[in-house]
Amino acid sequence: MPYFCFFKINLNKLSHTLDTLKRGERAIIIDVSSHLIPLKLLEMGCLPGNSVELVQVAPFSDPLYLNINGSHLAIRKETAIHIIIEKEV
């Protein structure tokens, strides 16, 4: 007997981590998946629901220069992999 699975996937709305953004792309922060995220970063706006844009990537892809709700931040790639985002279309 064949097995069918019916579900809808919106490929434009799949969640990713912050380190997967390309220069100029925007996203919404969905979650912070680690307690290792510095408190200072959270205080500066890196919170679920806030918009984020990748402005620039330094040589060797580390750090990432971000615009988070108007605040410009540079964060390390090892920190960015713990921030879950949803890319904007």
PDB file of N, CA, C and O in Angstrom:
ATOM      1  N   MET A   1       0.839  -1.170   0.000  1.00  0.00           N
ATOM      2  CA  MET A   1       0.000   0.000   0.000  1.00  0.00           C
ATOM      3  C   MET A   1       0.895   1.248   0.000  1.00  0.00           C
ATOM      4  O   MET A   1       1.768   1.371   0.860  1.00  0.00           O
ATOM      5  N   PRO A   2       0.695   2.176  -0.948  1.00  0.00           N
ATOM      6  CA  PRO A   2       1.536   3.382  -1.011  1.00  0.00           C
ATOM      7  C   PRO A   2       1.263   4.316   0.170  1.00  0.00           C
ATOM      8  O   PRO A   2       0.156   4.379   0.705  1.00  0.00           O
ATOM      9  N   TYR A   3       2.293   5.017   0.543  1.00  0.00           N
ATOM     10  CA  TYR A   3       2.200   5.954   1.663  1.00  0.00           C
ATOM     11  C   TYR A   3       2.337   7.362   1.113  1.00  0.00           C
ATOM     12  O   TYR A   3       3.307   7.665   0.419  1.00  0.00           O
ATOM     13  N   PHE A   4       1.391   8.214   1.410  1.00  0.00           N
ATOM     14  CA  PHE A   4       1.427   9.596   0.961  1.00  0.00           C
ATOM     15  C   PHE A   4       1.448  10.510   2.178  1.00  0.00           C
ATOM     16  O   PHE A   4       0.759  10.279   3.171  1.00  0.00           O
ATOM     17  N   CYS A   5       2.239  11.523   2.070  1.00  0.00           N
ATOM     18  CA  CYS A   5       2.334  12.509   3.143  1.00  0.00           C
ATOM     19  C   CYS A   5       1.972  13.862   2.547  1.00  0.00           C
ATOM     20  O   CYS A   5       2.660  14.347   1.650  1.00  0.00           O
ATOM     21  N   PHE A   6       0.924  14.461   3.024  1.00  0.00           N
ATOM     22  CA  PHE A   6       0.480  15.739   2.499  1.00  0.00           C
ATOM     23  C   PHE A   6       0.751  16.833   3.526  1.00  0.00           C
ATOM     24  O   PHE A   6       0.149  16.853   4.600  1.00  0.00           O
ATOM     25  N   PHE A   7       1.634  17.714   3.196  1.00  0.00           N
ATOM     26  CA  PHE A   7       1.892  18.875   4.028  1.00  0.00           C
ATOM     27  C   PHE A   7       2.457  19.956   3.144  1.00  0.00           C
ATOM     28  O   PHE A   7       3.001  19.685   2.073  1.00  0.00           O
ATOM     29  N   LYS A   8       2.327  21.172   3.596  1.00  0.00           N
ATOM     30  CA  LYS A   8       2.760  22.327   2.817  1.00  0.00           C
ATOM     31  C   LYS A   8       4.017  22.913   3.447  1.00  0.00           C
ATOM     32  O   LYS A   8       4.069  23.150   4.654  1.00  0.00           O
ATOM     33  N   ILE A   9       5.021  23.140   2.619  1.00  0.00           N
ATOM     34  CA  ILE A   9       6.259  23.759   3.084  1.00  0.00           C
ATOM     35  C   ILE A   9       6.457  25.050   2.309  1.00  0.00           C
ATOM     36  O   ILE A   9       6.433  25.048   1.078  1.00  0.00           O
ATOM     37  N   ASN A  10       6.649  26.139   3.012  1.00  0.00           N
ATOM     38  CA  ASN A  10       6.980  27.405   2.377  1.00  0.00           C
ATOM     39  C   ASN A  10       8.491  27.545   2.433  1.00  0.00           C
ATOM     40  O   ASN A  10       9.051  27.873   3.479  1.00  0.00           O
ATOM     41  N   LEU A  11       9.153  27.297   1.304  1.00  0.00           N
ATOM     42  CA  LEU A  11      10.614  27.288   1.283  1.00  0.00           C
ATOM     43  C   LEU A  11      11.211  28.653   1.574  1.00  0.00           C
ATOM     44  O   LEU A  11      12.368  28.736   1.986  1.00  0.00           O
ATOM     45  N   ASN A  12      10.459  29.724   1.373  1.00  0.00           N
ATOM     46  CA  ASN A  12      10.965  31.059   1.663  1.00  0.00           C
ATOM     47  C   ASN A  12      10.935  31.375   3.154  1.00  0.00           C
ATOM     48  O   ASN A  12      11.547  32.353   3.582  1.00  0.00           O
ATOM     49  N   LYS A  13      10.242  30.575   3.947  1.00  0.00           N
ATOM     50  CA  LYS A  13      10.078  30.860   5.366  1.00  0.00           C
ATOM     51  C   LYS A  13      10.780  29.859   6.271  1.00  0.00           C
ATOM     52  O   LYS A  13      10.531  29.855   7.477  1.00  0.00           O
ATOM     53  N   LEU A  14      11.646  29.012   5.732  1.00  0.00           N
ATOM     54  CA  LEU A  14      12.362  28.057   6.567  1.00  0.00           C
ATOM     55  C   LEU A  14      13.315  28.793   7.491  1.00  0.00           C
ATOM     56  O   LEU A  14      13.903  29.803   7.102  1.00  0.00           O
ATOM     57  N   SER A  15      13.472  28.301   8.697  1.00  0.00           N
ATOM     58  CA  SER A  15      14.376  28.959   9.630  1.00  0.00           C
ATOM     59  C   SER A  15      15.818  28.544   9.357  1.00  0.00           C
ATOM     60  O   SER A  15      16.100  27.413   8.961  1.00  0.00           O
ATOM     61  N   HIS A  16      16.699  29.475   9.576  1.00  0.00           N
ATOM     62  CA  HIS A  16      18.132  29.306   9.366  1.00  0.00           C
ATOM     63  C   HIS A  16      18.839  29.908  10.571  1.00  0.00           C
ATOM     64  O   HIS A  16      18.196  30.412  11.492  1.00  0.00           O
ATOM     65  N   THR A  17      20.155  29.852  10.558  1.00  0.00           N
ATOM     66  CA  THR A  17      20.918  30.546  11.593  1.00  0.00           C
ATOM     67  C   THR A  17      21.500  31.819  10.997  1.00  0.00           C
ATOM     68  O   THR A  17      21.630  31.948   9.780  1.00  0.00           O
ATOM     69  N   LEU A  18      21.842  32.743  11.859  1.00  0.00           N
ATOM     70  CA  LEU A  18      22.290  34.069  11.433  1.00  0.00           C
ATOM     71  C   LEU A  18      23.535  34.014  10.552  1.00  0.00           C
ATOM     72  O   LEU A  18      23.720  34.878   9.695  1.00  0.00           O
ATOM     73  N   ASP A  19      24.381  33.023  10.747  1.00  0.00           N
ATOM     74  CA  ASP A  19      25.606  32.936   9.948  1.00  0.00           C
ATOM     75  C   ASP A  19      25.344  32.567   8.490  1.00  0.00           C
ATOM     76  O   ASP A  19      26.268  32.628   7.679  1.00  0.00           O
ATOM     77  N   THR A  20      24.102  32.183   8.124  1.00  0.00           N
ATOM     78  CA  THR A  20      23.790  31.815   6.740  1.00  0.00           C
ATOM     79  C   THR A  20      23.316  32.994   5.899  1.00  0.00           C
ATOM     80  O   THR A  20      23.136  32.855   4.689  1.00  0.00           O
ATOM     81  N   LEU A  21      23.111  34.156   6.525  1.00  0.00           N
ATOM     82  CA  LEU A  21      22.697  35.337   5.758  1.00  0.00           C
ATOM     83  C   LEU A  21      23.795  35.758   4.794  1.00  0.00           C
ATOM     84  O   LEU A  21      24.984  35.622   5.082  1.00  0.00           O
ATOM     85  N   LYS A  22      23.377  36.269   3.652  1.00  0.00           N
ATOM     86  CA  LYS A  22      24.317  36.844   2.690  1.00  0.00           C
ATOM     87  C   LYS A  22      24.255  38.363   2.819  1.00  0.00           C
ATOM     88  O   LYS A  22      23.283  38.915   3.334  1.00  0.00           O
ATOM     89  N   ARG A  23      25.286  39.018   2.352  1.00  0.00           N
ATOM     90  CA  ARG A  23      25.378  40.473   2.454  1.00  0.00           C
ATOM     91  C   ARG A  23      24.135  41.138   1.844  1.00  0.00           C
ATOM     92  O   ARG A  23      23.759  40.850   0.708  1.00  0.00           O
ATOM     93  N   GLY A  24      23.514  42.021   2.611  1.00  0.00           N
ATOM     94  CA  GLY A  24      22.330  42.738   2.160  1.00  0.00           C
ATOM     95  C   GLY A  24      21.014  42.042   2.475  1.00  0.00           C
ATOM     96  O   GLY A  24      19.954  42.652   2.335  1.00  0.00           O
ATOM     97  N   GLU A  25      21.054  40.785   2.894  1.00  0.00           N
ATOM     98  CA  GLU A  25      19.820  40.066   3.213  1.00  0.00           C
ATOM     99  C   GLU A  25      19.283  40.486   4.576  1.00  0.00           C
ATOM    100  O   GLU A  25      20.033  40.855   5.480  1.00  0.00           O
ATOM    101  N   ARG A  26      17.969  40.417   4.692  1.00  0.00           N
ATOM    102  CA  ARG A  26      17.284  40.752   5.942  1.00  0.00           C
ATOM    103  C   ARG A  26      16.573  39.523   6.482  1.00  0.00           C
ATOM    104  O   ARG A  26      16.210  38.613   5.737  1.00  0.00           O
ATOM    105  N   ALA A  27      16.385  39.516   7.789  1.00  0.00           N
ATOM    106  CA  ALA A  27      15.695  38.403   8.439  1.00  0.00           C
ATOM    107  C   ALA A  27      15.090  38.892   9.747  1.00  0.00           C
ATOM    108  O   ALA A  27      15.348  40.008  10.200  1.00  0.00           O
ATOM    109  N   ILE A  28      14.283  38.029  10.335  1.00  0.00           N
ATOM    110  CA  ILE A  28      13.705  38.273  11.657  1.00  0.00           C
ATOM    111  C   ILE A  28      14.312  37.251  12.613  1.00  0.00           C
ATOM    112  O   ILE A  28      14.386  36.063  12.296  1.00  0.00           O
ATOM    113  N   ILE A  29      14.739  37.710  13.768  1.00  0.00           N
ATOM    114  CA  ILE A  29      15.280  36.795  14.774  1.00  0.00           C
ATOM    115  C   ILE A  29      14.118  36.016  15.381  1.00  0.00           C
ATOM    116  O   ILE A  29      13.155  36.603  15.875  1.00  0.00           O
ATOM    117  N   ILE A  30      14.216  34.689  15.341  1.00  0.00           N
ATOM    118  CA  ILE A  30      13.169  33.815  15.857  1.00  0.00           C
ATOM    119  C   ILE A  30      13.490  33.352  17.280  1.00  0.00           C
ATOM    120  O   ILE A  30      12.620  33.340  18.150  1.00  0.00           O
ATOM    121  N   ASP A  31      14.745  32.973  17.503  1.00  0.00           N
ATOM    122  CA  ASP A  31      15.111  32.408  18.799  1.00  0.00           C
ATOM    123  C   ASP A  31      16.618  32.498  18.984  1.00  0.00           C
ATOM    124  O   ASP A  31      17.372  32.599  18.017  1.00  0.00           O
ATOM    125  N   VAL A  32      17.034  32.459  20.211  1.00  0.00           N
ATOM    126  CA  VAL A  32      18.449  32.355  20.559  1.00  0.00           C
ATOM    127  C   VAL A  32      18.598  30.988  21.205  1.00  0.00           C
ATOM    128  O   VAL A  32      18.052  30.736  22.279  1.00  0.00           O
ATOM    129  N   SER A  33      19.348  30.097  20.537  1.00  0.00           N
ATOM    130  CA  SER A  33      19.345  28.686  20.927  1.00  0.00           C
ATOM    131  C   SER A  33      20.412  28.297  21.942  1.00  0.00           C
ATOM    132  O   SER A  33      20.632  27.110  22.182  1.00  0.00           O
ATOM    133  N   SER A  34      21.062  29.261  22.527  1.00  0.00           N
ATOM    134  CA  SER A  34      22.124  28.915  23.465  1.00  0.00           C
ATOM    135  C   SER A  34      22.188  29.923  24.602  1.00  0.00           C
ATOM    136  O   SER A  34      21.898  31.105  24.413  1.00  0.00           O
ATOM    137  N   HIS A  35      22.564  29.458  25.760  1.00  0.00           N
ATOM    138  CA  HIS A  35      22.789  30.351  26.895  1.00  0.00           C
ATOM    139  C   HIS A  35      24.160  31.017  26.791  1.00  0.00           C
ATOM    140  O   HIS A  35      24.518  31.841  27.633  1.00  0.00           O
ATOM    141  N   LEU A  36      24.926  30.661  25.759  1.00  0.00           N
ATOM    142  CA  LEU A  36      26.266  31.216  25.582  1.00  0.00           C
ATOM    143  C   LEU A  36      26.262  32.604  24.937  1.00  0.00           C
ATOM    144  O   LEU A  36      27.309  33.244  24.839  1.00  0.00           O
ATOM    145  N   ILE A  37      25.089  33.071  24.497  1.00  0.00           N
ATOM    146  CA  ILE A  37      24.995  34.395  23.894  1.00  0.00           C
ATOM    147  C   ILE A  37      25.250  35.432  24.989  1.00  0.00           C
ATOM    148  O   ILE A  37      24.584  35.421  26.025  1.00  0.00           O
ATOM    149  N   PRO A  38      26.207  36.322  24.762  1.00  0.00           N
ATOM    150  CA  PRO A  38      26.520  37.325  25.790  1.00  0.00           C
ATOM    151  C   PRO A  38      25.314  38.211  26.117  1.00  0.00           C
ATOM    152  O   PRO A  38      24.563  38.598  25.222  1.00  0.00           O
ATOM    153  N   LEU A  39      25.137  38.523  27.379  1.00  0.00           N
ATOM    154  CA  LEU A  39      24.044  39.373  27.833  1.00  0.00           C
ATOM    155  C   LEU A  39      24.081  40.729  27.133  1.00  0.00           C
ATOM    156  O   LEU A  39      23.033  41.286  26.805  1.00  0.00           O
ATOM    157  N   LYS A  40      25.262  41.257  26.906  1.00  0.00           N
ATOM    158  CA  LYS A  40      25.408  42.553  26.245  1.00  0.00           C
ATOM    159  C   LYS A  40      24.770  42.530  24.857  1.00  0.00           C
ATOM    160  O   LYS A  40      24.154  43.511  24.441  1.00  0.00           O
ATOM    161  N   LEU A  41      24.915  41.418  24.143  1.00  0.00           N
ATOM    162  CA  LEU A  41      24.332  41.277  22.810  1.00  0.00           C
ATOM    163  C   LEU A  41      22.805  41.317  22.891  1.00  0.00           C
ATOM    164  O   LEU A  41      22.153  41.936  22.051  1.00  0.00           O
ATOM    165  N   LEU A  42      22.245  40.664  23.888  1.00  0.00           N
ATOM    166  CA  LEU A  42      20.795  40.686  24.083  1.00  0.00           C
ATOM    167  C   LEU A  42      20.322  42.090  24.448  1.00  0.00           C
ATOM    168  O   LEU A  42      19.272  42.534  23.984  1.00  0.00           O
ATOM    169  N   GLU A  43      21.091  42.783  25.274  1.00  0.00           N
ATOM    170  CA  GLU A  43      20.737  44.147  25.668  1.00  0.00           C
ATOM    171  C   GLU A  43      20.778  45.114  24.496  1.00  0.00           C
ATOM    172  O   GLU A  43      20.089  46.134  24.507  1.00  0.00           O
ATOM    173  N   MET A  44      21.583  44.799  23.481  1.00  0.00           N
ATOM    174  CA  MET A  44      21.708  45.680  22.319  1.00  0.00           C
ATOM    175  C   MET A  44      20.694  45.356  21.223  1.00  0.00           C
ATOM    176  O   MET A  44      20.782  45.902  20.124  1.00  0.00           O
ATOM    177  N   GLY A  45      19.735  44.475  21.507  1.00  0.00           N
ATOM    178  CA  GLY A  45      18.641  44.266  20.578  1.00  0.00           C
ATOM    179  C   GLY A  45      18.598  42.945  19.857  1.00  0.00           C
ATOM    180  O   GLY A  45      17.730  42.742  19.007  1.00  0.00           O
ATOM    181  N   CYS A  46      19.489  42.051  20.160  1.00  0.00           N
ATOM    182  CA  CYS A  46      19.503  40.746  19.500  1.00  0.00           C
ATOM    183  C   CYS A  46      18.480  39.834  20.178  1.00  0.00           C
ATOM    184  O   CYS A  46      18.832  38.864  20.848  1.00  0.00           O
ATOM    185  N   LEU A  47      17.203  40.177  19.982  1.00  0.00           N
ATOM    186  CA  LEU A  47      16.099  39.491  20.650  1.00  0.00           C
ATOM    187  C   LEU A  47      15.099  38.965  19.631  1.00  0.00           C
ATOM    188  O   LEU A  47      14.982  39.526  18.541  1.00  0.00           O
ATOM    189  N   PRO A  48      14.379  37.902  19.961  1.00  0.00           N
ATOM    190  CA  PRO A  48      13.352  37.390  19.054  1.00  0.00           C
ATOM    191  C   PRO A  48      12.348  38.474  18.671  1.00  0.00           C
ATOM    192  O   PRO A  48      11.889  39.245  19.514  1.00  0.00           O
ATOM    193  N   GLY A  49      12.020  38.516  17.378  1.00  0.00           N
ATOM    194  CA  GLY A  49      11.082  39.497  16.848  1.00  0.00           C
ATOM    195  C   GLY A  49      11.752  40.688  16.199  1.00  0.00           C
ATOM    196  O   GLY A  49      11.115  41.393  15.417  1.00  0.00           O
ATOM    197  N   ASN A  50      13.014  40.934  16.498  1.00  0.00           N
ATOM    198  CA  ASN A  50      13.724  42.066  15.911  1.00  0.00           C
ATOM    199  C   ASN A  50      14.255  41.723  14.527  1.00  0.00           C
ATOM    200  O   ASN A  50      14.602  40.576  14.244  1.00  0.00           O
ATOM    201  N   SER A  51      14.314  42.745  13.663  1.00  0.00           N
ATOM    202  CA  SER A  51      14.842  42.533  12.314  1.00  0.00           C
ATOM    203  C   SER A  51      16.355  42.682  12.320  1.00  0.00           C
ATOM    204  O   SER A  51      16.918  43.430  13.119  1.00  0.00           O
ATOM    205  N   VAL A  52      16.996  41.963  11.424  1.00  0.00           N
ATOM    206  CA  VAL A  52      18.453  41.980  11.316  1.00  0.00           C
ATOM    207  C   VAL A  52      18.838  41.996   9.841  1.00  0.00           C
ATOM    208  O   VAL A  52      18.196  41.345   9.017  1.00  0.00           O
ATOM    209  N   GLU A  53      19.883  42.737   9.517  1.00  0.00           N
ATOM    210  CA  GLU A  53      20.420  42.789   8.154  1.00  0.00           C
ATOM    211  C   GLU A  53      21.926  42.579   8.219  1.00  0.00           C
ATOM    212  O   GLU A  53      22.606  43.170   9.058  1.00  0.00           O
ATOM    213  N   LEU A  54      22.442  41.739   7.338  1.00  0.00           N
ATOM    214  CA  LEU A  54      23.889  41.555   7.255  1.00  0.00           C
ATOM    215  C   LEU A  54      24.454  42.678   6.395  1.00  0.00           C
ATOM    216  O   LEU A  54      24.174  42.750   5.198  1.00  0.00           O
ATOM    217  N   VAL A  55      25.241  43.545   7.000  1.00  0.00           N
ATOM    218  CA  VAL A  55      25.792  44.706   6.316  1.00  0.00           C
ATOM    219  C   VAL A  55      27.116  44.369   5.648  1.00  0.00           C
ATOM    220  O   VAL A  55      27.333  44.717   4.487  1.00  0.00           O
ATOM    221  N   GLN A  56      27.994  43.699   6.365  1.00  0.00           N
ATOM    222  CA  GLN A  56      29.341  43.424   5.860  1.00  0.00           C
ATOM    223  C   GLN A  56      29.889  42.170   6.520  1.00  0.00           C
ATOM    224  O   GLN A  56      29.532  41.839   7.651  1.00  0.00           O
ATOM    225  N   VAL A  57      30.755  41.483   5.803  1.00  0.00           N
ATOM    226  CA  VAL A  57      31.454  40.326   6.352  1.00  0.00           C
ATOM    227  C   VAL A  57      32.945  40.622   6.288  1.00  0.00           C
ATOM    228  O   VAL A  57      33.462  41.000   5.237  1.00  0.00           O
ATOM    229  N   ALA A  58      33.627  40.455   7.393  1.00  0.00           N
ATOM    230  CA  ALA A  58      35.066  40.706   7.450  1.00  0.00           C
ATOM    231  C   ALA A  58      35.819  39.598   6.708  1.00  0.00           C
ATOM    232  O   ALA A  58      35.248  38.547   6.419  1.00  0.00           O
ATOM    233  N   PRO A  59      37.093  39.830   6.401  1.00  0.00           N
ATOM    234  CA  PRO A  59      37.897  38.779   5.764  1.00  0.00           C
ATOM    235  C   PRO A  59      37.867  37.491   6.590  1.00  0.00           C
ATOM    236  O   PRO A  59      37.812  37.526   7.820  1.00  0.00           O
ATOM    237  N   PHE A  60      37.904  36.379   5.904  1.00  0.00           N
ATOM    238  CA  PHE A  60      37.828  35.044   6.510  1.00  0.00           C
ATOM    239  C   PHE A  60      36.473  34.788   7.170  1.00  0.00           C
ATOM    240  O   PHE A  60      36.345  33.901   8.015  1.00  0.00           O
ATOM    241  N   SER A  61      35.450  35.580   6.774  1.00  0.00           N
ATOM    242  CA  SER A  61      34.055  35.403   7.214  1.00  0.00           C
ATOM    243  C   SER A  61      33.835  35.573   8.709  1.00  0.00           C
ATOM    244  O   SER A  61      32.872  35.028   9.248  1.00  0.00           O
ATOM    245  N   ASP A  62      34.689  36.303   9.385  1.00  0.00           N
ATOM    246  CA  ASP A  62      34.519  36.498  10.819  1.00  0.00           C
ATOM    247  C   ASP A  62      35.182  37.800  11.237  1.00  0.00           C
ATOM    248  O   ASP A  62      36.366  37.964  10.945  1.00  0.00           O
ATOM    249  N   PRO A  63      34.520  38.727  11.890  1.00  0.00           N
ATOM    250  CA  PRO A  63      33.151  38.732  12.379  1.00  0.00           C
ATOM    251  C   PRO A  63      32.153  39.186  11.309  1.00  0.00           C
ATOM    252  O   PRO A  63      32.527  39.548  10.193  1.00  0.00           O
ATOM    253  N   LEU A  64      30.868  39.156  11.690  1.00  0.00           N
ATOM    254  CA  LEU A  64      29.778  39.617  10.842  1.00  0.00           C
ATOM    255  C   LEU A  64      29.330  40.981  11.360  1.00  0.00           C
ATOM    256  O   LEU A  64      29.149  41.167  12.563  1.00  0.00           O
ATOM    257  N   TYR A  65      29.154  41.930  10.444  1.00  0.00           N
ATOM    258  CA  TYR A  65      28.724  43.277  10.812  1.00  0.00           C
ATOM    259  C   TYR A  65      27.234  43.380  10.511  1.00  0.00           C
ATOM    260  O   TYR A  65      26.824  43.252   9.357  1.00  0.00           O
ATOM    261  N   LEU A  66      26.422  43.609  11.538  1.00  0.00           N
ATOM    262  CA  LEU A  66      24.969  43.541  11.434  1.00  0.00           C
ATOM    263  C   LEU A  66      24.299  44.862  11.764  1.00  0.00           C
ATOM    264  O   LEU A  66      24.836  45.686  12.504  1.00  0.00           O
ATOM    265  N   ASN A  67      23.116  45.044  11.198  1.00  0.00           N
ATOM    266  CA  ASN A  67      22.227  46.124  11.583  1.00  0.00           C
ATOM    267  C   ASN A  67      21.015  45.463  12.229  1.00  0.00           C
ATOM    268  O   ASN A  67      20.222  44.811  11.548  1.00  0.00           O
ATOM    269  N   ILE A  68      20.873  45.629  13.533  1.00  0.00           N
ATOM    270  CA  ILE A  68      19.747  45.049  14.260  1.00  0.00           C
ATOM    271  C   ILE A  68      18.898  46.192  14.798  1.00  0.00           C
ATOM    272  O   ILE A  68      19.270  46.866  15.759  1.00  0.00           O
ATOM    273  N   ASN A  69      17.748  46.396  14.158  1.00  0.00           N
ATOM    274  CA  ASN A  69      16.833  47.487  14.536  1.00  0.00           C
ATOM    275  C   ASN A  69      17.546  48.829  14.656  1.00  0.00           C
ATOM    276  O   ASN A  69      17.273  49.594  15.582  1.00  0.00           O
ATOM    277  N   GLY A  70      18.443  49.119  13.746  1.00  0.00           N
ATOM    278  CA  GLY A  70      19.143  50.395  13.739  1.00  0.00           C
ATOM    279  C   GLY A  70      20.444  50.416  14.517  1.00  0.00           C
ATOM    280  O   GLY A  70      21.206  51.375  14.398  1.00  0.00           O
ATOM    281  N   SER A  71      20.720  49.405  15.299  1.00  0.00           N
ATOM    282  CA  SER A  71      21.993  49.308  16.023  1.00  0.00           C
ATOM    283  C   SER A  71      22.981  48.512  15.188  1.00  0.00           C
ATOM    284  O   SER A  71      22.651  47.440  14.682  1.00  0.00           O
ATOM    285  N   HIS A  72      24.179  49.027  15.043  1.00  0.00           N
ATOM    286  CA  HIS A  72      25.209  48.318  14.290  1.00  0.00           C
ATOM    287  C   HIS A  72      26.083  47.523  15.248  1.00  0.00           C
ATOM    288  O   HIS A  72      26.668  48.065  16.185  1.00  0.00           O
ATOM    289  N   LEU A  73      26.154  46.211  14.984  1.00  0.00           N
ATOM    290  CA  LEU A  73      26.898  45.304  15.845  1.00  0.00           C
ATOM    291  C   LEU A  73      27.823  44.435  15.020  1.00  0.00           C
ATOM    292  O   LEU A  73      27.513  44.104  13.875  1.00  0.00           O
ATOM    293  N   ALA A  74      28.942  44.070  15.585  1.00  0.00           N
ATOM    294  CA  ALA A  74      29.833  43.075  14.986  1.00  0.00           C
ATOM    295  C   ALA A  74      29.845  41.880  15.928  1.00  0.00           C
ATOM    296  O   ALA A  74      30.164  42.008  17.110  1.00  0.00           O
ATOM    297  N   ILE A  75      29.492  40.710  15.385  1.00  0.00           N
ATOM    298  CA  ILE A  75      29.498  39.512  16.222  1.00  0.00           C
ATOM    299  C   ILE A  75      30.295  38.414  15.543  1.00  0.00           C
ATOM    300  O   ILE A  75      30.420  38.382  14.318  1.00  0.00           O
ATOM    301  N   ARG A  76      30.823  37.532  16.340  1.00  0.00           N
ATOM    302  CA  ARG A  76      31.611  36.416  15.821  1.00  0.00           C
ATOM    303  C   ARG A  76      30.696  35.372  15.207  1.00  0.00           C
ATOM    304  O   ARG A  76      29.538  35.229  15.600  1.00  0.00           O
ATOM    305  N   LYS A  77      31.230  34.653  14.246  1.00  0.00           N
ATOM    306  CA  LYS A  77      30.460  33.615  13.572  1.00  0.00           C
ATOM    307  C   LYS A  77      30.048  32.516  14.552  1.00  0.00           C
ATOM    308  O   LYS A  77      28.959  31.955  14.430  1.00  0.00           O
ATOM    309  N   GLU A  78      30.902  32.209  15.511  1.00  0.00           N
ATOM    310  CA  GLU A  78      30.569  31.165  16.489  1.00  0.00           C
ATOM    311  C   GLU A  78      29.381  31.568  17.357  1.00  0.00           C
ATOM    312  O   GLU A  78      28.693  30.701  17.895  1.00  0.00           O
ATOM    313  N   THR A  79      29.132  32.855  17.501  1.00  0.00           N
ATOM    314  CA  THR A  79      27.943  33.334  18.202  1.00  0.00           C
ATOM    315  C   THR A  79      26.736  33.323  17.269  1.00  0.00           C
ATOM    316  O   THR A  79      25.631  32.978  17.689  1.00  0.00           O
ATOM    317  N   ALA A  80      26.940  33.699  16.009  1.00  0.00           N
ATOM    318  CA  ALA A  80      25.852  33.795  15.028  1.00  0.00           C
ATOM    319  C   ALA A  80      25.172  32.455  14.761  1.00  0.00           C
ATOM    320  O   ALA A  80      23.993  32.422  14.410  1.00  0.00           O
ATOM    321  N   ILE A  81      25.899  31.354  14.922  1.00  0.00           N
ATOM    322  CA  ILE A  81      25.289  30.048  14.647  1.00  0.00           C
ATOM    323  C   ILE A  81      24.243  29.663  15.693  1.00  0.00           C
ATOM    324  O   ILE A  81      23.493  28.707  15.491  1.00  0.00           O
ATOM    325  N   HIS A  82      24.185  30.392  16.803  1.00  0.00           N
ATOM    326  CA  HIS A  82      23.208  30.106  17.854  1.00  0.00           C
ATOM    327  C   HIS A  82      21.972  30.997  17.767  1.00  0.00           C
ATOM    328  O   HIS A  82      21.082  30.905  18.612  1.00  0.00           O
ATOM    329  N   ILE A  83      21.912  31.861  16.747  1.00  0.00           N
ATOM    330  CA  ILE A  83      20.776  32.768  16.588  1.00  0.00           C
ATOM    331  C   ILE A  83      19.935  32.277  15.414  1.00  0.00           C
ATOM    332  O   ILE A  83      20.386  32.292  14.269  1.00  0.00           O
ATOM    333  N   ILE A  84      18.713  31.844  15.706  1.00  0.00           N
ATOM    334  CA  ILE A  84      17.809  31.292  14.702  1.00  0.00           C
ATOM    335  C   ILE A  84      17.033  32.440  14.057  1.00  0.00           C
ATOM    336  O   ILE A  84      16.483  33.295  14.751  1.00  0.00           O
ATOM    337  N   ILE A  85      16.996  32.448  12.725  1.00  0.00           N
ATOM    338  CA  ILE A  85      16.324  33.518  11.988  1.00  0.00           C
ATOM    339  C   ILE A  85      15.338  32.941  10.983  1.00  0.00           C
ATOM    340  O   ILE A  85      15.371  31.755  10.653  1.00  0.00           O
ATOM    341  N   GLU A  86      14.463  33.816  10.508  1.00  0.00           N
ATOM    342  CA  GLU A  86      13.580  33.508   9.391  1.00  0.00           C
ATOM    343  C   GLU A  86      13.850  34.568   8.338  1.00  0.00           C
ATOM    344  O   GLU A  86      13.607  35.752   8.572  1.00  0.00           O
ATOM    345  N   LYS A  87      14.352  34.154   7.179  1.00  0.00           N
ATOM    346  CA  LYS A  87      14.714  35.103   6.128  1.00  0.00           C
ATOM    347  C   LYS A  87      13.477  35.776   5.563  1.00  0.00           C
ATOM    348  O   LYS A  87      12.435  35.146   5.385  1.00  0.00           O
ATOM    349  N   GLU A  88      13.608  37.079   5.280  1.00  0.00           N
ATOM    350  CA  GLU A  88      12.534  37.825   4.636  1.00  0.00           C
ATOM    351  C   GLU A  88      12.640  37.642   3.135  1.00  0.00           C
ATOM    352  O   GLU A  88      13.729  37.468   2.589  1.00  0.00           O
ATOM    353  N   VAL A  89      11.500  37.682   2.485  1.00  0.00           N
ATOM    354  CA  VAL A  89      11.487  37.501   1.025  1.00  0.00           C
ATOM    355  C   VAL A  89      11.703  38.824   0.349  1.00  0.00           C
ATOM    356  O   VAL A  89      11.728  38.892  -0.879  1.00  0.00           O
TER     357      VAL A  89
END
